[in-house]
Amino acid sequence: MSSKAPKALIAAIDQMEQLPGIAGVFSEVRLQIFHREPMRRDDWSYITSSGWLYVNPQRQATAAEWVYILSHCCLHLALGHIRKEKQGDVLWERACDCVVARFLLASKIGKPPAEFAALPPVNAKEEAAFYQWLWEHPDEKIPNYFTMSSGQSGMRFDYMPTGQDWRQPFSENLQWSIRKALRGAADAQAAPACTCRPAELAKAWFISSYPLLSAIAARFRLVTDGTALAHMDIRIAAVSCHMAEIYINPHAGLSTEEWRFALAHEFLHAALRHDLRLEGRDPLLWNIACDFVINDWLLEMHVGCMPDGVLYDAQFHGLSAETIYDRILLEARRYEKLRSGDLLYGKGGQGTNGEPDDFYRRALQRGLQYHESSNRGFLPAGLIEEIHALSMPPIPWDVQLGTWFVRQFPTTQPHRSYARMSRRQSSSPDIPRPAWIYPSEAQTEKTFGIVLDTSGSMSRALLAAALGSISSYSAARGVRAVRLVFCDAAVYDQGVVPPERLSEAVYVQGRGGTQLQPGVDLFVHAEDFPKDAPILVITDGQCEHLHFHGRTHAYLLPRGRRLPFTPKGEIFRLD
C-alpha cells in the first residue's frame, strides 16, 4: 500500500471542516488512513463508538464522494446509532444507513458514489420507526448503503468507554454555523470585499499550492475596509484571529510575491494563536517578538518575497517568541519605537467546533503531514516543534505541581538493598539476602516554605484553590510541616502549619500593596528553616523582582498573568 493518502481524500478532509454540524463531530474523531490490517478492496470505511474512523485509501473516489463517505460515518456517531445492544443487528444498521443517506441527500452534502446512488425510502426519517417497518416488511426491496463489504459492520461498538456524547459537538457546531451564517449575511453589507488583486492571487496560491497553510487560508477573509484601516493604522496587513479576518492595505504597493510573504505572516500569527499566548505580556513587544520569529521562518522557507521595512534581525535566528520577548524587554524603549501592530487582540472567538484552538491545531497538523509526505519544501525546526506542541494537550497545572513535589520530596519508603546483609543471612549462607534500608530521620523531616501574596489583587477563590491543591500534594509526599508567610505591604509570619490544615489556616491579615521580597528574606535568613527546603511563591504577578540567593523555588500564578521579570524557578499557571 502506498504511504501517501490520495489527494482527493486530503481535499475531502479539508472540506469536512466547513460542514455545519458534521464538522463538530469530525474534529473530535481520530482518523486512521494507514493501519495494520488493510481493508478489502471494496471497503470504504467504518467508525467505532469511541470515535476511531478507519478509511480505505485504496478506494478510488472524488473529493465529493469522500465527503459523502466521511459524513456518513460521522452521522452515525452524531445521531447515536452505535449502541451496545444493537451490535450484530444487521436490520438496525440497515435502518440507520438509510436514515443517514436520506439526511445527506436532503442536505446536499457530498456526492454519493455509484453504489449509493439509489434513492432512500421516503419513510426513512427516524431510525426506530424505520427499523420497526423493516421488521414488519422483510420482503420489501430496500437499497443497501453499507460502507463495508462481505457482511462487515460499518459502525462498531468497541467497548472503550470514553464518556463522549457525540450529539453535543454536532448540535453545538450546527448552532454556531447558523449564527455565523446570520452574521455573515449582515456583515456582507457592511464590510466590502477585497479589491486588491495581488493579495487575492496570493491567497488563492496558498489554498491550491501550499498544503501547510491551505486550510488556514481558506478560513480567513481579506478585508479592505477603508474606515477600519484608518482607525487601526495598518501599513501592510493585520490579522484578527477571533474574527477570522485579515485587514489589508490595498495601497501598500506590494507585488503578488510580497503579498504571499505578508499573508503567510498573518496566517502563522493566527494558526499559532499568538493572541492567546500573550499571558500578561506587553502587547506591542509581544507582537514584535512574534514578528521576528515568523519572518525568520518565512525567509528559510522561501515563501514569497519579504517586503521592505518588515521586522527582521539575524541575532534572533532560531529563538522562540518567548525568549525574544525577554531579550527585547530589556531594551523596551528602543523596540517600542518600531512600527508593528499587525496582531489584533480580542476575546477568543468560536472555532469550527466551538473551540478557538481546535481548528488551527487540526489544520496545522494535517497540513504538516501532507506537506512532509508530498515533499513540498523545507520547514524550520522551530516551526515544526511549535506545530507538534500545539497538537499535544496542555498538562493541567495541578499535575505539573504534583510532579514538582515528587522531585522535591522523593519517596521515603524503606527499600531492600544488597549493600547490607539481612539478619537472617546465617540461616542460608549460600543464598544472599538483602536487608531493609530505612530512611534517616533527616530525610523524613520534610518541609517547605510558602510565600503567599495576600494583596488586594489576589482573589480569595484563587487562594483557596491553590492552598487546597498544595495541601493534598504535601500530605501525599509525607510533608510534615509547612512554613507559611503572608505578604502584602507587610510580612505576617504564620509559623509552622500542618499540611492537612493548610487550606483552613489562611487568615488574611492585610490586603494592602504587594512586597514579597521581605517574605523571601525571612526564609533565607531564618535559622529554624532548613537551608535546602524549597520555597513556593503564590502571587498574581504584580510584585517586585525577587531574589532567592540560590534557594530552590517555584511560582504559582493565575493563567494569563506573568511576572515582571525573567524567573529562574519553575512557573505553574493556575486555571
N, C-alpha and C positions, 0 to 999 in steps of 0.2 A: 504493500500500500504506500502511496505517496505520503510524504510527511508535510505536504502543503495542502491547506484547505482550498477548495475550489473558490475562484474569485466570486462566482455568483452567490455562494454561501456567505462569504465575508460581506458582500454588499447587502444581503438579506439581514444579517446581524445588525448592521448599522441602521437599516430601515426599521427594525423592530423597536428601536429606542424611541420612535416617533408615534407608535400606535397607541391611541387612547386606551387606557385601562390595561391592555396586554403588556405595555412597556413596564408597568409596575411589577408584574409577575416575572417577566423576562429578566429584569435587572437583578432579581433575587435568585433565580435558578443557576445551577452550576453546569455549564455547557461542556460536554465531553465529545470531541470530534474524533480524536485518536485514542483508542483504548485497547486493552489487551485482547479482548475477544471480538474479532471483526464480525460485522453483521453479514447476513446473507445478501446476495446481490439485489434482491427485490425489496429489501427492508428500507424504510425511510428513517424512522426514529421511534423512540419510546421515552416515557418520562416516569419517574418514581415519586412516591408520596413525599419524600424528603427533599425533592427539588433537583434531582440529577436528571439532566436532559441529554440523552445519548443520540448522536446523529451519525448516519452512514455517509461518509464523504465520497464514497464511490458512486452514489447516485448522480446521474446527470439531470440537472434541472436549471431553470432560470432563477434569477433572484426573486421574482414574484412568486414562483412556485415554492421556493424555500420559505418565503414569508408565510405562505399558507400553511405549510407543514409545521413550522415552529409555533405559529399561532394556535394551530390545532392542539398541540401538546400542552401549551401554556394554559389554554382554556380548560383543559381537564383539571388542572390544579385550581384555577380561579373559581370554577363552578362546583368544586367539592366532589368530583366524580370518583376519585381514587379512595375507596373505602375498604377496610379490612374484611368486612363481612361479604363484600361483593367480589372478592378475588376468585377467579376461575369461572365466574358467571359470564359466559360469552354473550348472552342476551342483554345483560346490563351494559357491557362495553359497546355492543352494537347500538343500543339506545342512546348512550352518551355520545358516540361518534356522529350519529345522525343529528342530534341537537347542536353539537359544535359546528357541523357542516352547514346547517341552516343559519346559525349565527354568523359565520364567516361570509356566507353568500349574501345575507341581508346587509352586512356591514361593508361589503365590497373590500375585504381585506385579502390581499394577495391574489394569486391566480391558481385555481385548483389544477393539479396535474391531471393527466388524461384519465387515470383510473378513478379519480374523484369527481369527474365531470357530471355524473348523473345527479338530477335534482333530488334533494331530500324530501321526504313526505311532508305534506302540509301540516299534519298534526304533531310533528316532531319539534315541539316547543318547550316541553318540560320533561325532564328525564324520567321521573317516577311514573307519570301518566302514560308516557310513550312506552316505557318498559312494560306496564300492565297491558297495553294494547298489543304489543308484540307477543306477550304470553298468551293472549286470547286469540290471536290470529297467526298461528305458526306457519300457515301455508302462504301467507302474503309474501310477495317478492319485494324485498327492501334492498336498496343499494348498500354495498359494503364500503366503509370508509376506514378500514383498518390501516394503520401506518406500519404494521409489521406483517410479515408473510408467514405461511406454514402454521397458522393457528397460534402464533405467539401474541402475547398481550402487548398493547401499546401504552397501557397505563398500569403500573405495578406498585403494589404496596410492599415496601421494603423493610418494614418492621424496625425503622430507625426513628424513634420519637424525637421530633425537633421542636415541638410546641409552636410551629409556624402556622398561622392562619392565613392561607393563601388568598382568601377572599378580601382581606384587608388591603394589601397593596393594589389589588385590582380596582377596588372601589375608590381608594384614595387617589390613585392616578387618574381614574376616569373623571372624578370631580375636578382635579387640578387641570386636566385638559380642557374641560368645559369652561372653567374660569379663564384660562389662558386664551381660548378662542374668543371669548367675550371681550377681554382686554385688547386682544389684537385687532378686533373689529373697531373698537373705539380709538386705538392708537393709530390705525391706518389713516384716519383723517387728520390727526394732529401731527404725526411725525412723517416728514417726507421721506421717500425712498432715496437710496444712494444715487447720486448723479455723477460720481467720479468713476469714469470708465476704467482707468488703470487699476483702481482699487477693486472694482468688480471682477476684472480679469484675474487679479492676484488671488482673490478669494476662490474663484472657480478653479484655479490651478490646484489649490490645497485640497479641494473636495475630490477632484478627479485624479490627481497625480501624487499626492503626498499622504500616505496612509496614516502616519503618526498623528497628524492633526486634522484629518479629513472630517471626522465626526464632530470635532470641536468647531471647525469652520462652518459646517452645515448648521450648527445650532445658533450661531451668532448672526445678528442683523447689522448691516452697515447703515449708519445714520449720518446725514449731513445737515442736521437742523441748525440753521444759522443762529437762532436765539440761544440754543444750548452751547454752541461754540463760543459765542460772545461772552457768556457768563462763566464758562469753565476755562477760558484762555488756552485752548488746545492748539499747539503748534503743528503737530502731525496727526496724532491719534490718541484716544483714551478709551479705556475699557471699563464697563460696568458689569461685574461678574454676576450679580444677582438679577440684573435686568436682561442679561444675555445680549448686550448691545455694545458695539464699537463705534464711537463717535470719531469721525474722520474729518480732516480739514481738506476740502477739495482744492484749496488754493495753495497747498503745500508745495506743489510743483514736482512731485515725485514721479519717477518712471514706474512701470509695472514691476521691474525687478526690485526697486526700492520699496514699493508697497508690499511685496512679498516679505521682505525683511520686517517691515513695520507691523504687518498683520500677524506674522508668526510671533513677534514680540508680545503682542496683546493676547494672542491665543494662549501662550505659555503662562502669562500672568494669571489668566482665568483658570486654566487647567490645573495649575499647581496651587491654586487657592491662596495666592499671596495676600488677598484681602483678609481672609480669616486667620492667617498666621501672624497678624500684626502683634498680638499678645502684649498690648500695652506700650509698644514702642512708639517713637515719634513717627507719625505717618509719612512725612516728607522724606526723612532719612531712610526709612524702611523701603519706600518706593525707589529711592536712588540705589540702595544696596541690591535690590532685586533687578533693577535695570542693568547694573554692572554684570551680574551673573548671566542673565538671559542674552545680552548682546555678545558676551564672550562665547556662549554656546553656539549662537547662530553663525558667528564667524567660523567656528570649527566645522559646522555642519554645511557651510556654503549654501545657505538658504537666502536667495536673493542677493541684493547689494545694500550694504549699510549706508543709510543717508548721512549727509553731513550734519554735524552738531549733536549726534546722539552720544550717550554716555558710554565710554569705554576706557578702561585703564588696565594695562598689561600686568600691573602689580597684583591685581585681584584674580588672576587666572587660576582656575581650579578651586577657588574658595566658595564656600556656601554663602547664602544671603545673610544668615545669622552671624557668621564670622566677619563678613564685610561690614555689617552694621556696627558691630562692636568696635571695629577699627575706625570707621568714619565718625563715630560718636565722639571720639577724642578730638576731632577737628570739625565739630559740628558747624561752627560759623563759616568755615570755608566751603563745606559741601552744601549748606543751606542756600548759598548763592547760585548753585547750579539749577537751571530751569528744568524741572522734572515733576510732572504731576499727571501721569497717564493712568494711574491706578486709582479708580474711584471707589471709595469705601462706602459701605451701606449695610443695612441689615441683610442677613442671609436670606436669599430667596428660595423658591421651590425648584428643585431639580426635576428631572423627568419622572422620578418615582416618589416625589415628595421630600427627598433629602438633597440638600445642595451639593454635597460632595460626591454622591454615588455616580452620577452621570459622568463627571470628569474622571473619576477613578476608573470606571469601566472603559471609557473611551480611550484614555491614555494606555491602559494595559493591553487592550485589544489592538490598538494602533501600533504599539511597540512590538507585539507578537507578529503582526503581519509585516511590519517594516523590516524586522530581522529575518523572517522566513523568506521574504522576497528580495533580500539584499538591496534595499532601496537607498543605501548611503550610510555614512558614518554618523554615529551618535556619541556625544561626550559621555564619559563615565559618570560625571556628576548628575547629568540629566537622567540617565538610566537608574541610578541609585534613588533619585527622588521619585521616579515613577514606581519603582518597586516598594519604596517606603509608603507611598500613598495606597498601594494595594493591600498593605498589611493593616489590620485593625489596631487602633491605639491601645496600649496596655493601660488598664484602669489605674488611677492614682493610688488606690489602696493596695493593689498588688505590687506596684513599684515600691511603696513604703514598706510593705511586708518583706520584700527582697532586701531592702536596706537593713532592716532589723536582723535578718538572717546573717548578713555579712558582719554586722557589728557585734552580734551576740551569737556566736556559733553554739551548737548543742553542747550541753554539759553532761550528757548521759554517760554512764560508765560503759567501757568497751573492753573487749578481750585482746590481749597482746602477748606474743611470744617473747617479748623483751624481758618478761618476768615469769618465772615458772610458777605453776599452781601449787598450792599447799598439798594437793593430792598427788604430786608427781611421783612420790616414793612408792605409791601403790602400783604404778605402771612405769617402771624405769625405761622400758623400750618405746613408750608412746609419749611424745611431747604433749604437755597440757598447758595451754595458755592461762594466764592469770587475769582477773578482772582489774582494770585500771580505773580508779575513781578520780574525778577532777579535784584539784586542790581547792581549798577554801577561798583563795583569792579569785579563782576562776568563777566560783559560784556567786560572788558578790557583784552582781551586775547592776549597773546604774547608768543613767544618762541625764542630761540637763535639757530643760525646755525653756526657751525664751519666748514668752507669749506676748504678742502685740495686742494690747487692750485699748488702743486709742479709739477715738470716735469713728474712724473709718472702717473698723472691723465689725462685722455683723455677729450677733450672738448665735445665729444659726450656723455660721461658719465655724465659730469657736467650738460649739457643741459637736459638730460632725468631725472636726479634726481630733479633738481630745478623745472622743469615743473610739475612733479607729486606733489611735495610739495606745489607749488603754488595753484594748483586746490583743494587739500585737505584743505589747510588753508582757502581759500575762502569759501568752503563748511561748515566749522565748525565755521565761524564767527570770525576768527582771524583777528584783525585789523592791526597788525603790526608785522614785523619780524626783529629782530636784526641780522645783517649779519656781519660775521667776516671772512676775508680771511687769510689763514696761509700757508706759505712755510718756508723760512728761517727767515722771519719776520712776524709781525702781521699787518693787514690792516683793521681797523675798518670802515665798510661802513655805520654804523649808522642804523637807523630805515628805513625799506623798506616796502611799501605796498605789501601784498602777490600777488596781481594781476600783479605787476611789478617785481616780484622776478626773473623770468626767463630772463627778459630783463636787469636787473641791474647788471649783472655779468661782471665786467671788471677786468680781471686777471692782478694783479699788478706785481707779481714776477716770478713765475715758477722756483724757486730755490729748495733747500732742504726742508725737512719736519720737522717742530717743531710745534706741535699742542697744547702743554700744555699752552704756553702763551695766546693762544686764549681762552682756557677754563678758565684760571685765570681771564681774562678780564671780563667774565660773572659773575664769582663767587664774585669778589670784586666790581663790578660796582654798584653804589648807585642808578642809574636810571633804573636798570634791576630788575624785581620782583624776590624775593627770591624763590618763588615756581614755577617759569617758567621753563619748561623743556629745555634741550639742545640736539640738534641733530648734530652729527658729521658725515660728509660725507668725506670719505677717502678711499684709496685703500689698507689700512692696513700697509703701510710702514711708521710707526710712532713710537714714544716712548710710554712708559707706561703712561697712562693718569689717573689723579686723579681729581674727581669731588666734593670731600668734601661733600658728601651726597646729591648732586643735582640729580634730576631725569634726565636721559639721555638715548640716544639710538644711534646706529651706522647704517650707510648705506654704505655697501661695495659691490663692484662688485662680482659676483658669481665666485667662485674659489679662492678668496683671503680670508685671515683671519688675525686677529690681533696678534701681537707678545706677547700677554698676555691674561690671562683669564678675559674677561669683566664681569662686573656686570649688565650692561644695556642690553637691547634687541638688536639683530642684524637683519637687513633686507638686503637681498642679491639682488642686482640689476642685472637683466639679460642683 
